[in-house]
Amino acid sequence: MKPTYLNCLSLLGVGGAHPGGLKLTKDILLKEDIDKTKKALDIGCGTGQTSAFIANQYECDVTALDSNYVMLEKSRERFSELSLSIDIVHGYVENLPFENLLFDLILSESVLAFTNTSKSISEVKRVLKPCGVLLAIEMVCERELSNEARTEIQDFYEVSHLLSENDWITIFRANGFGQVNVEKVKLKNELNDLDNTAEFSLSENIPDDCFYILKKHEYFTDLYRDSLGFRIFRCNI
């Protein structure tokens, strides 16, 4: 397996890697109307942390999708330990293996930025019901970066572009989402808050490169803390 940032997340089994972790996810979902009748899709589900929470908390129908088989296996182990009946699907957001108008709620937690964004958003819109909601926590570029910095970030994270808040809004609207609400959240670093920290489910024989890449991610996070942020996008058709 190539030692990329995303592959290292899978080998380390990082859950809650997105900004704000599970705590932010819970806060976002509290504002939504979710009950047993709803169908939810967690794209880029990773180790299944969010999918498990939704299934436990709301007892609704949950589908967990990821393109990484290691992540899906760790999701499967989590769901089995918790006795949760969650559909696990291997697939790519740019070509979702679902019929049209299927889901009431779709979550993307630091996922769309790592895909062909326009194709992915178009696919999400296709499988979302007319009154459905897309909730996306995504990286945004807060200020203009030098060409050198932009290239360094894009190469490390393997993303084709770095989008501003307005760029994201434009792409969401261009792909069928008429209403896009944006929330900027300032995270609190609360000690002893397990929901606000990443969890790890380690694979066997993790190469040393993975720990180097994790350290480099931490370095970039600090170096570009004023240039890269995130937003919560709530999108309706």
N, C-alpha and C positions, 0 to 999 in steps of 0.2 A: 504493500500500500504506500503510495507516494506521501511523503511527510508534508502535507499541506495543513493550513490552519483548520479547515473543516474536518479533515481526516483525523487530525490529532484530537479534536473535540470528541470524535466518536471513540477512539481508542481509550481516551481518558474517561469516557462516559460522563461528560459534563452535562448536568441538568440545570436549568435556570441560568444559562449563559447569557441570555439577553439582558439589557439594562433593567434594573429593578427586580429581576428574578421573579420568583413565584409570588412574592408579596404584591408587586405591581400588577401582575396578572389577576390576582384575586380582587384587587381594588377596581380594576377595569370591569371585570365581570359582574361585580355587585351592581353596576349601573344598568345592566342589561336584563331584559325580560326572558329568563331561561327557566323552563320547566320540563317535565317528563315528555312532553309532546314534541320537543325540539330535536333537530338533527344538527350535530356540530361536527365540523371538520377541522382538525389541527394539522396544518401543512408544515412540513419540516418539523415533525413532532419530536425529533431527538430521542432522548431516553424515556419519553412518555410522561414526564412530570405533569405538564398541563392537562393532557388528556385524562390522566388518572384523577386529577383534582375535579375536573368537570363531571366525569362519570360519578364520582363519589358524592360530590356536593349537590348536583342537580338531577342525578339519576336519569339523564337523557341519553339518547343514542349518540355515541361518539365514534368517529373514524379517525385513526391516526395514520398519517402518510409521511413517508420519508424516502429519499433516494439512496440512503446509506444502509446497507444490510446489517452492519454492526450496530447502528443505532436501533434498528427495528428489533433485533434480537434482544437488546437491553430493554426495550419497551415491552416486549413479550414477557420477559422475566418479571418485570415490575407488575404488569397486569395479572399475571398468574399468581404472584405472591399476595396480591390484594383481592384475588377472586373477582376481578372485573371483566365483564364481557365487552371488550372494545375491539372493533374491526381494525386490523393491522394491514396496511396496504403499501406495497412498494410501488413508487411512481415518482414522476417529475412534475413540478408545479406547472411547467410550460405545456404539459400534455396530460392533464388530470384524467385518470381512468374512471370517470363517473359520467352518468347521464346528466342531461340538462336539468336545471331548476330543482336540485336535490336537497340542498342544505339551507338551514335557517341562520346559521352562524359559522363563520370561517375565521380562524385565528392564524396570524402570521407573526411569529416572534423572532425578529431578526432573520428573516428568510428571503423575502422578495429581493433585497439588495444583492443577494448572491446568485440570482437567477437572471434570465432574460426578462427584465422587469415588465415590459409591455406585454409580452406573450403570457406571462404568468398572471398578470392582473386581468387580462382578457379571459383567461381560463377560469379564474376565480369568479368573475362576473357570470360566466356561462353556467356554472354549477350552483350558483346562489339563487334562492327563490326570490321572487319580485320584491318581497318585503324583508328580505334577509339583510344581514349586516356583516361586513368585513371589518375586523379589528386587527390593525397592523401596528406593531412596534418596530420602527425602522430607523436606521442610521441616517442622519442628515449632516450636510456640510454647513457649518454655522458661518463660515467666512471664506473668502477666497484663499486658496492654497497656491503655493509656488508649484511650478510644473514638476520640480524634483520631489516635493512632498506628496503631491497627488500620485505620481508614478510609484513612489515607494509604498504608499498605502494600498493602491490598487493591485500591485504585484503581490504583496504579502497576503492580502485577503482574497485575492483572485476575484475581484469585482471589476466589471467593465466600466463603471462610472460611479461618481460620488455626487449625490443629488442634494440639492437644497430643499427646504420645506416647499417652496413654490414649484420646484421641479416635480416633486412627488404629487402635489395637487393637480398639476397639469396632466401628468400621466394617468392618474386615477380617472380624471374627467374624460380624457381622450379615449379611455377604454370602457366607458359606459357607466361610471359612477357619477350621478348628477349631484349628489350631496356629499361633501367631504368636510368633516369637522376635525380640527387639529387641536391637540392638547400638548402643551409643554410642561413637563413635570420636573421639579427639582428633587432629586433623590436625597433621602436622609440616611446617613450611615449609622444605623442603630445597632449597637452591640448586642450580641446574644439573640438576634432575630434570625432564626434559621431559615425563614422564608425569603430573606434578603441576601442569602449567600448561595453560591453555586455548590452543587453536590457532585460527587464523583463515583462512578461505577467502573473501576479499572479493568481493562483487558489484561490478559497475560502477555508477558514478553513485550512490553511497550518499549520501542526504540528511544534512545537518548534524544534523538532529534525532536521528539514530541515535547519534551520538557524545555528544550531550547526555544521552540516555537511558542510555547505558553509564556515563557519569560519575555519573549520579544513582543507578544501581544500586550502584556502588562506595561512594557516600556512604551509602546505606541499609545496606549490608553492615557498614560501620563503625559507624554510628549505633546499629543494633539488634543488634550482635554478641552482647550478653548476653541478648537477648530472643528471638532467632530462631536456631535451630540445625537439626540434621538427625539422622535416625536411619536405620539400615539395618534394614529389616523383611524377615524370611525367613518366608514364609507357605506352609503346606501345607493341602491340603483335609482 
